[in-house]
Amino acid sequence: MLAKLNQSFTRLTDHQDGGKLLLRVVFSVLMIFHGVAKIDHGVGWIGDMLVGLGLPYFIAYGVFIGEIVAPILIILGIFTRPAALIVAFTLLVATLMVGTAKIYTLTKVGAWGLETEALYFFGAIVTMLLGSGRYSVVGPDYR
């Protein structure tokens, strides 16, 4: 009985390419909000932190690639896997720059201090591993 119900449910919900599209769009739109905030408020604080670490200021502008360009490519399904890797790298760098103090913390509701960063990072990793699926604006060679 349960096996039949599970098979029926599986037949109704087995839309892997639709699931990949939903993941790509939701994940990327949420990431773009972070990039838009950098457009509105600038990347000066990031550049200052980088200079403090002995790195060149201009690297701060890379945040636009990781938070706007790569997510747009992911939404469109263009070079999805490399774009997702760029987003994951962006999250890793951001976490190392401003989030290391939260590694061993919990929020008031019991969530890990780096929960949001982890969700974005692993969302990017999962997107990289899954690829775009068939819903893309380009052919298979450019997905």
C-alpha positions, 0 to 999 in steps of 0.5 A: 500500500505505502509502496504504491502511494510512494510510486504514485507520488514519485510519478507526479513529482518527478520533474528533475529539470523543473527542480533544477530550474527552480533551484537556479532561479530562486538561489540566483535571485536571492544572490542578486539582492546582495549584489544590488546592495553592493551597487547601491552602497558601494564596495569601499568597505570590502576594498578597505578590508582587502587592503588591510589584508595586504591585497589590492583594492580592485579585487573588491569589484570581483563581488559584482561577478560573484553576486550579479554576473554569475547568478544571471548566467545561472538563471539563464542556464549559461555556463551554469557549473562554472558560474555556480563555482564562482558564486561558491568561491565568492561565498567562501571569501566573504565568509572568511572575510567577515564571518569567521567570528560566527563559526562557533555561535548560535543565534537566539533561535538556535540556528548556526551563526553561519547558516545563511552563508552555508545555505548559499555556499552549498546551494552553489555547490549543488547547482554546480553538481546538478548543472542547468538541466534542459531548461536553458536559453542555450544549447547543451554545449554552453550549459 
